[in-house]
């Protein structure tokens, strides 16, 4: 019994290590081994969660021969975390990180860890400003213009919002800017351009997150609409390869335009979506770069919670 206990301790220790560092298929295999479940039993447990996955697919996943990508497969991965008694999103996180490594030759998106750290910093900074998730405002329309400079850097962006209050007394909006890796939030500038003025500004140097109050100068009543415009001057990081906007709640129309310096045009670009940072990217659609206007854009008639962005590739 002592030897069996020692072996179990070693297996669990190895599982903890691989859950921290991955890769996904090794962690999945270690978790199944640690629980002592044959793949037929794993498949049976998944069926009780309403998820249908074949034994062959499970075998391929743990060998690294195939990867879960379809929505049904991602549901299976989340169910596996419960079935195998793993920390929440431990397998999903590894899956998202390995997606980033797989595409590193073309374009490396922000890692799951960096997004989670930025989300924690954002929650803290918003709390310092006393701002809730939506601040009592519903988005009717949001047009965003991003500028990429001759050094391929994120020069800055400009946003125009149309909002509607769903409670009385709303008098401000809190804007969020997440700079590219290596940016310097202290050197960024917030510009109140129309129907607002800049209030308090907070930043987190480690994650590159900046939040700023935009004061309306009037208190809205429930049902009132308001239009305002602001900009963020950045230009503090290196080469930019994507711009992502995260939506916390459903909203109205969203338009994103990325304009490039004529001397630095990317070779190709595409739109993408993510329901949550831990999920693989989907909704890919190639976007032709306009040689006449040096830009690409996407328009969403109605936004849903999640991430929407444009990525591009340089020569």
N, C-alpha and C positions, 0 to 999 in steps of 0.2 A: 504493500500500500504506500509506503514511503516513496518508492521509486516512481509509482504512478502519480503521486502528488507533485513530486519534483518535476516530472515531465510536463504535467499540466501547467505548473507555474512558468516553466520555460516557454511553452507554447503561448500562454497569455502575455508574457513579457514581449515576445516577438511580435504578437498581434498589436500591442500598444505602440511598438516602434514603427511598424509598417503603416499603421493608421495615421501616424504623424507625417511620415515621409513619402508613402506610396511606393510604387505606382498603384493605380486603381486595381488592376487585375491581381497583383500580388496580395494586396490587402483583402480583397474578396476571397481569394483562396485561403489565406490564413484565417479569416473569420469563420469560414465554413469548416475548416479543419479543427479549429478551437472548439467549436460547438459539437463536433462529432456527427454532423448530419450528412447522409448521402444526398446526392443531387435530387433523387426522386422525392425525398422527404422535403427538401427545400421547395421543389416545385409544388408539392401538396400544400405547404404552408402559404405559398404565394396565391394559390387558387382560393384559399379562404379569405384572402384580402381582395378578391375579385380581379386578380391580375393573372393573365395567361402567358406563361413563358415556357418554352420547351426545354427539356433536359439538355439537348444539344446546344442551345443558345447559352444556357448557364455554364456549360463546359467551355464553350468558346470564350465567354467573358472572363472566366478565371484563368484561362491560358493566355489571354491577351490577343487571341486570334481575331476577335471582333469586339466592338465597343457598344454599349447601350446608347442609342441616339434618339429613337422614336419616342413620342410622349408616353406610350404604353411601357416602353423599356425603362424610362426614367421613373415612372410610378413603381415599377418593380424594384429599382434600386432603393427608393425610399422605404418600400415595404421590407426589403432585405435588412435595412438598418434596424428595424424593430424585431424582425424574426431572429436575427443573429445577435441581438442585444448590444448594439453598437451605439456610440454617441450620435445624436441627431446631426444629420448632414455630413457625417464623417466620410462616407463613400461618395456622396454627391460632390463634396469639396475636391476630393482626389480626382474625380472624373473631370471636373471643370479645369483643374490645374493641368492635367495631362492634355486636355484639349488645347490649352495655351502652348504647351511645349511642342505639340505636334505641328502647330502652325507657325512656330517661331521663325522658320526660314522665310515665310512670307510676311507675317505680321504677328507680333506678340501682344494680345490684349492684356488689359490690366488683370492681374491675378486675383483669384477669389480672396486671398488673404488681404491684399491691398484694398479691395472694395469693402471688406468687412471692417478693416481698421478705419477707413474713411467714414463709413457709416457710423461707427462709434464716436468718432470725433465730431461728426455733424450733429448727432443727438446731443452731445455735450454743449456744443456752441449754440445750438438752438435753445437749449434749456437756459443758458446764460442770458439770452435775450427774451426769455419768457414766451417762446413761440411754439404753438402746437403744430401738428402735422400739416393742416391746411390753413390755419390761422383765421378760420371763418370765411374763407373765400373759395369760390368755385371757379375754375378756369373755363372761360368760354372760347378763348382763342389765344394762341401764343406763337409769335413769329420770331425765330431766332436766326441771327446772322453771325457766322463765325469767319474770322479772317486768318489765313495762313500766310506767313511772310516769305521773303526771298530766301531766308535761311531755313525754310520749311518749319518754322516755329509757329506756335499758336500766339498770334499777335494780340488777339482779344475777341470779344463777342459783344453783340448788342441784342437786347430782348425787348419786344413790345408785347405787353399783356393786356387782355381784356378779361376782367374778372367780375364776378357778381357776389355780393355779400349774402351769406345765409344766416347771419345774426346781426343784431344791432351793435354799433359802436366800433366796427373795424376801421382802423385808421392807418394801417401800414401793411407792408409785405416784406418778407425776409428772403432775399436772393441768395442763391448758393452757387459757388464756382469751385470746381475741382480741377486744378491745373494738372498739366502733364508731369510725369515723373521728373524730379529734379528741379521743379519750379520753386520760386521764392515768393510766397504770399505777401511778405512784408513789402515787396517792391511793386505789388499790383495796385491799381487805382480803380475805385468805384466811381462811376460817372452817372449822376442823376440827369437824365436828358429831357424828360417831359412829364409834367403833372406829378412830380415827386421831388424830394430832396433826401440826401444821404443822412442817415442817423448813425447808430453805433455799428462798428465793424469789428468782427472777431475772426481769428484765423488759427489754424493749426499747421505749424511749419513742417512737422514730420509727414503728414499725409497730403499736404498741398490743398487743404480745404479752406475756403474763405466764405463767410456769411456776412451779409450786410442788410441793415434795415433801410427800407425805402419808405419815407413818411409821406402820406397823402396830403396832409394839411387840412383834412376834413374827415369827419366821422360818417361812415356809411351806415344807412339803415338796411335792414334785411330786405333783399330784393334789388337794392341799388346796384348799378353797374359802374365800372370805373376803368379808364384806360390810362396806362402809364408806360414809360420807356426808360431804360437804363442801359449802361454798358459797363464792361469790365476790361480794363487795359492790362494785358498780361505780358507776353513776350519774354518771360523769365526762364523758360525751360529750353530743352534741346529740340530734336526733330519730333514733330507731331505726326501721329499715324491714324488717329481716330478722334471723333467727338461723340460722346454718349450723353443722353439725357435720361434721367430716371424719374418716372411718374409714380407718385404715391397713391393716387386716386384717379378714378375715371374723369375725363374732361372733354373739352371741345376740340376744335381743330388745332393741330400743331404743324408748323412748317419749319424745317431746318434747311438752311442754305450754308454751304461751305464755299467760300471764295478764296482762290489761290492767287498768289503773286504771278503775273504773267511769265516771270523768269523761272518759276519753279512749279511746274504742273506735274501731278502724279500720272503714272502710266495707266492706272485703273482704279476704280472705286466701287463700293457696294454698300447697300443698307443692310442692317441686321437687327434682330430683336432678341431679347432674353426675358423670360418671365420673372426670373430671380437671378442674382449674380452667380449662384452656384450651378445653374442650369447651363447646358451647352447652348451656343448661339444657334438661332434659326432665322427663318424669314429672310434668307439671303436673296438679294436682288441686285444685279449689276446696274450701276449707274454710269452712263456715259459722261465724261468730263467735257463740258462745253468749251471748245477752243475760242469761241467768240466772246463768251462772258467769263471764262476761266473759273467755272463753278459747277457744283452739283447740288441737288436738293432732293428732299423727300417731303411729302405732304400726307399727314394722317387726318382724315375727316373727324375721327373721334379717338381719343387716346384711352388706353387701358393701363392699369398698374403694371409696372415692369420697366425694362430698359429699351430704348430705341436709339440707334446711332448710325453714323456713316464712318466707314473705314476706307483708307486709301493706301496705295502702294507706290513707293518711289523707285526709280531705276537703281 
